[in-house]
Amino acid sequence: MLSRIRSMGIQGIESYEVTVEVDVSRGLPSFNIVGLGDRIVSEAKERVRAAIRNSGLDFPLERITVNLLPSDVPKEGCGFDLAIATGILASTGQIPRDELSDMLIVGGLGLDGAVWEVEGALVLASGAKDGLLVLPPGNAAEALVVPHVTAITPYTLSALVGHLRKQKRLPEYKGVIPRSRDGVRPFDTPHCSPECDDDREKSKGADARIQARPADFSDTGSTEDAILDMAEVIGHEMAKRALEIAAAGFHSVFMSGPPGAGKTMLSRRLPSIMPDLTYEEAVVVTKTWSVAGMHKGGLIFRAPFRSPHHTITVSGMVGGGRNPKPGEVSLAHGGILFCDELPLFKRDVLETLRQPMEDGEVSVSRSGAKVVYPSRFMLVAAQNPCPCGGLRLDGSGECKCTPWEIRRYKMRVPTPILDRIDIFIELDETDWRTQDWGTRNGQNGSLGDSDRGCGDENVCGETRKIRKSPRPDAEPSASIKVRTEMARNIQRERLGGERSKKEGASESTPGTLGRILANGSMTPGEVRRFVSLTPEARRCLEMAAKGHKLSMRGISRTMKVARTIADLEGDMLVRSHHMEEALSYREVSDKDFPVSWYGKAAR
């Protein structure tokens, strides 16, 4: 007997409907799955057979053929297990078929019949336009942030069978839109309802393994940005200002300075001043993390922060693999991609950043599959002034590099990448003697025994001074974030209304996948329309473009930065002082520093 079950598959960050055809007929016992599935799909035969038997149901000793339609689209993962088992039970008459045509069934199966969570639940829920979604309890927190979804969450295969037989109906849950990071949660943990108590006992303690996580609207897989604060950074007020502008307008940043100057410290505190994502932006970010198998909670409203090592491969950076998965540029979508020691990255890896930075999306092609992932990220790059790190801006230091080594070191970063960066920052070491230092608890007076010197003046000096953290006069990240949120909201209101009027602007239009409404992602047409320069600002830009020979891209990016500075001040016009500050963040090219300048430190 033939039965058809509706299920869903994932391609990129979009879903498509899969029809699971199950035919049980007379013949020698066999179990075959066709339809271009991967090895995990083929192994479903053993999982389904054991799950049906261990659930107290009859597994047919006949010829079983499963076909996954469309047959020409590659399929992967264990998400079809529950649909295949349901189809076998329907074909053998163990469950009624009257409700199956209105269900979309997704979920993995354990050998004991427990329903296991799958990757990409938010992607699957977004594509479930009609019908009742059947998915694992562990995916409910993620899926039920989609407003049009209605779902049931069977804890075991026997629970789904009882629901279809109308012996014990499972509660239905409606999706809701979270209003903010601290907004309403979409549901209470489904499998904790009284109807599931019997199934939890039957699972013999398996609930601890697949327990649904509550909706966490701020989880990005890391809490580092929640505990790092800009107030902990001593000095570098100009760099803090530049990072505030970058966070407000979603501008890429390039920092250069000697080791220990604070490049990494500032970069890792940048997420603490980044504006929260909107609901639409959070959906795209969560989809990307979900299909990568790195997130199974609620929506991600905090801007992601990714920091790949310089030994990363091309596939690791832009995505790929036999079954394509998102790379670092996609996992950093809507947030920050921090590349420390940028010249140490492989040349081919750096070259692959050009197209994602320009288009905001990356296409990964493999035999039989082509997927597109969003990649609209803020590149934050850092490098030393020379290979040994001893070079200083004033020509001092103990640099042991030759002028040619320094020039070759800087040439490792492709010029097209530098041309796509909006803000350049030169950092120098902070003089600790000019800073406010104190004892351990910020209290004056005698030190405890644990804070006294070791007695050797040559080793530790008189005492071990410990900086007060945070410094009372330093501005915390929370107050900076208020300003960046205000400026970003101005940009969203300005750009959101314009882009919604464009004809043909959809998720399938190149460059529109996961759009970030910020000045840093404005198109050339939007720059001409929304960057209104005063006559003084225009003359300032013309003089700088002529004197420093700025490219058209450099001029456009300078105008974007100036627009962000004006937004931070709440000014509708870009004035001369806005433009002057924006120009101060442009790159200082090597031609402005003769080779003799490099050789001064080398000598």
LOPAZA-896449 format. One record per residue (C-alpha): z, x, y. Coordinates in steps of 0.001 Angstrom, whole numbers, plus 500000, padded with zeros to 6 digits. Each point is the difference from the previous one (the first is absolute). Layout:
<recs>
ZXY...
</recs>
This chain:
<recs>
500000500000500000499076501262503468502324499958503004499616501274503560502858501345502109499727500914503668501407503397500972499454502548502758498937503629500349500145502552502820497213502005501615501138502155502895502476497880501963498176496764499231500279497759496947497468498043497993500326497271497400499681500920496340499311497436497302501685500902496718498058498414497139501819499915496667498267498916496802501944499613496749497743499339497018500012500355496248499331503420498538501726503217499100503037500660502234498908502008503038500791500253503689497313501202502431499998500153503814496699500381501876499120499879503674500126503627501220503764500461499807501723503376500061502243501403497293503047498112501274498078496751499690498951500901496442503605500739499069500901496429500969499169499007496423503179501559498672502185498800502864498762496407499743500328499875496223503610501231500055500958497815502986498735496795498355501783500707496732503273501093501621499971496835502133500201497826496891496346498934500182497193500265497442497433502750500337496750498931498286498710502103497102496388499289500938497172501542501977501057500244503682497493500930502713501027500369503656497379500251502740500900500923503588497522498558502503498224501299502033499118502432497242498280502562502253503045500703502199502466502683498780503496498681499349503245501905499658503718499519499531502262497759497972499676496987502294497856498069497496502588500068497180501616496673500862496637498281500474498716501272496636503155498830498209499759496588501665496350499717498961500835500778496358502768497387499990497653497431501577497202500746497517502367499496497072501396496744501398503539501275500570499972499009503692498191497182501843497004500800502198500340497315502654501624502310502627498282503287499180496904499353502124502181499851503135501889503236499289499322503647500867501937502046497431500870503652500633502600502200498323500711502674497438501829499442496725502667501985498233500263500019496226502980497635500246498010497446502002501465500945503383497604499621502949499647503339501749498986500573503611496549501280500966498555502011502873498366498344502990501856496676499986499393499437503716496275500620499520499924497495497147501946497396501964497708500368503016497015499174497807501629496992498315498391497412502262500534497085497651502069499244496944503511500793498861500669503728499786501899501152496909501408503482500504502990502152498923503349499502501757499948503651501015496929499382502164501168496802501678501620501667503014496703501668500799497641497105499247501871497198501722499477501353503496496547498381499830500367496500501479497417498133497888501401501136496648501896497766497588501393501882497008502138499759496916501673503077498573500582499773496219502475502541498820498567500088496465496960498740498130502131497313498350501048498763503467496344499473500935499375498224496700502964497701500663498603499231503457496552499125498636501524497868497247502067498259502713503173500788498111501580502004502832498106500061503275500183503129502123500741499662503723497088500454502396500331502331502978498058499723503242498863503026501965501290500443503544499083502311502873502840502339500985500479499780503744501310503543500434501495502916498106503281498094500040498302496640499451500461497385497318499706501147496417497361498146497996502226499029497108503153500626498077499473502005496829498140497503497774501227501083496599503603499555501139499538496209499954501832497965497322496756499170498193499561503621499006503464500623498579498898499424496403497010502314500365502183502705501475502245499829496947496994500190497691498712503096501740503090501915498819500727501778503243496414500591501046500691498302503336501376503234501414496578501587499543497811497375501662502385498434502458498224498884503152500836501979503079500917497975503099497524499984502835500557503132502043497965499713503148500595503593501083499546501966496798497284502656499957501320502006497119501973502244502330502978499507502283499656503361501696498772498521503281503028497681500057502491502876500240498099502504502172500328499520503747498296501561503011503429500554501548500530502811497490497183502063501533501174502558502571497680500432502957496233499471499633499979497164502532496253500415500592499315499796496269502173496891499684498035498392502820496714500846498275501228498521496701501120496845501815496479499592501358498542500694496564502235497406498333499261497370502650496215500396499825499514501188496387498592503367501096499577503054497786502073503058500904499548503748499493503029502275500469499959503780500173503013502245500233501942502782498294502092499370496869503250498235500794498768498617503326500463496401498796496536498847498899501134498558496667503247498674501459498156498039502676497365498729497551502539498676497528501736498080502776496784498455501264500247496985497616503296499022501637498174499185503265496888498439498470499533496266500714500451497687497026496866498654498349498812496457500559499786497581497068496252500599499578500416503782500158502960499891497617497972498020497448497273502674499898502531502850499786501961498266497231496803499262498067499059503670500063503426501171498847500085497275497359496687500893498337501154503618499985503071498896498002502405501272502666501482496744501279501220496791498382502214498469502676499242497867503044497725500816502900500053503474501563500566499572503729500953503619500699497186502432500724499472502215496910500532503752500182498110502270497611500330503780499862497689501528497355500327503637498983497250502352501121498918500538496365498870496355499690496535499363498535497187497907501437500747497151497573503647500087500942499176499826503701497292497309500128500544498332496615498145500061496730500561500597496326498392498407496966501439496689501117499915500424503791503380499865501711500884500313503706500474503502501373502320501292502699497719498860502834500239496425498692503719500118499268500470501123503615497998497026501318501785498456502963502319502999500195500122503787500084498253502675497944501913503217500670498163503192499069502322502947500464498276503398500229496579498395500366498014503297499722501389500498496480498314496851498708496777500563498108496877499771502119498425497255497883503197497938500249499977500232503796496322499095500141500670496789498091502272498803502828497102499646502422498572496701498747503357498233499402501204500970503486496837498653501594499389496836497937503536499055499012499022499508496364498984502116497039497563499123497228500638501394496513497073499796497595500173500547496279497664499071497142500076496234499775502438499539502877500079500327503771503133499158501939500864500116503694503505500785501239501324499825503581500768503318501682500904499350503626502747502581500424501572502226502652499306503622499132502929502193501028499091503637499362502029503153500528499201503683499845501412503381500952498338501927502856499033502762497564500181500677496231503299501874500200501529497611502542501176502733502330497669499253502927501518498360503107498406498157502900501146502666502494498531502793497900503374501192498781501223499975496436499417502297497072496582498893498820498497502296497371496614498264499860496776501467501327497948497977502508497403499325497307502646498673497584501310497644502673496537498736500844499084499566496334503288498135499428499194497526502760496394499627498858501201498620496657500444496618501680496562498375500459499047499298503601498974496372499206503575499355498867501435501436503228497531497929502005501446496843498405503559500801501124501282498415503206503121501982500903500631503763499766503502501402500400501032503637500398503615500597498930502121503045500636503420500950498775502935498313501723502578502361501497503222499007498286502067501509502810498751497316502408501059497145497722503246498084499655501783501264496917503441499075498761502339500079497086499656497977496818501185496668501375498886500598503568503598500745501016501219502938502010503016501968498982501008502089497034497920500051496829501307499234496575500179502635497309496681498859498569498328500500503402501331503482500742497968503140499709500003502027496842501600502934501781496899502157500020498554500090503536496738501459498639499504497125497591500997496800501733501318500890503466503117498473501466499611496431498727497460497792498323498770497659502721498718496675498736497786497725502093501207496542500829497719497471498317498617498061501660500367501411503488501523497379502291497412500568502759496984499772497660497987496774499869500183498356496561496968498790498106501024496356500415499548500047503772496675501847499735498804497477497438500628497151502442497421501509502357497438500720497276500379496439498656499409498574503472496899502128500569498581499198496544500511496265500539497953500268503217497222501672498020500133497417497219499688497166502479497129501723501767498020501072496931500928497132497674498369497341502155496871502096500462499464500841496340500559496418498858497021498947502165497565502421498388497445498350497763499846501265496459503256501926500248501479499669496527501709502148497415496576500788498519498655501406503287500054503824499981502882501378502037501942496712500103502026500362496798503654500088501022499398500251503738502881501327502106500126498393503446500802503051502106498345502109502674499427502843497559497659497834497910497977498501502871496222499963499610497755501515502717499260496522501287503682499165500244500667503270501846497396499106502625501399496507500372503741500527499986500483503472501523499720499189503690500142503195502050500872500233503641497600502124502133502545502837500075500408499912496201496221500014499537499579503063502223502800501747498110498278499320496666496580501105501303501379503302501281501799500685496699496950499078497932497839502363502028502490502855500138501096499911496340496676498732498610501545497065498175497823498262497435499329496275500247502508499463497213502544502113501884499471497957503164500390496755498067503206501163498353501424501184503316499352496543501442501799498418497026503059502174500544499990499207503715499821496288499168503083500367497779501929501809502748499185497146502361501114497465497375503360501760499694500419499461503740498690496434499857497082500839502299496695498161499646498041502863501604499724503626498905500997502031503024499598503660500846503448501063498759499320498240496686496730501899499649501579503321500983502669499634497338497405499024497398497877503049500859503029502249499638500087499107496309496422501102499327499376503110497917500068503420501636497058501798498423499987503609498876497489500945502687502729499548502617501986502792498299498116503289499574500357502095496896502127502445501990502640497230500297500319499866496219500063503768499790502890500233502456502419498647497419498387501997497222500590503243501874
</recs>
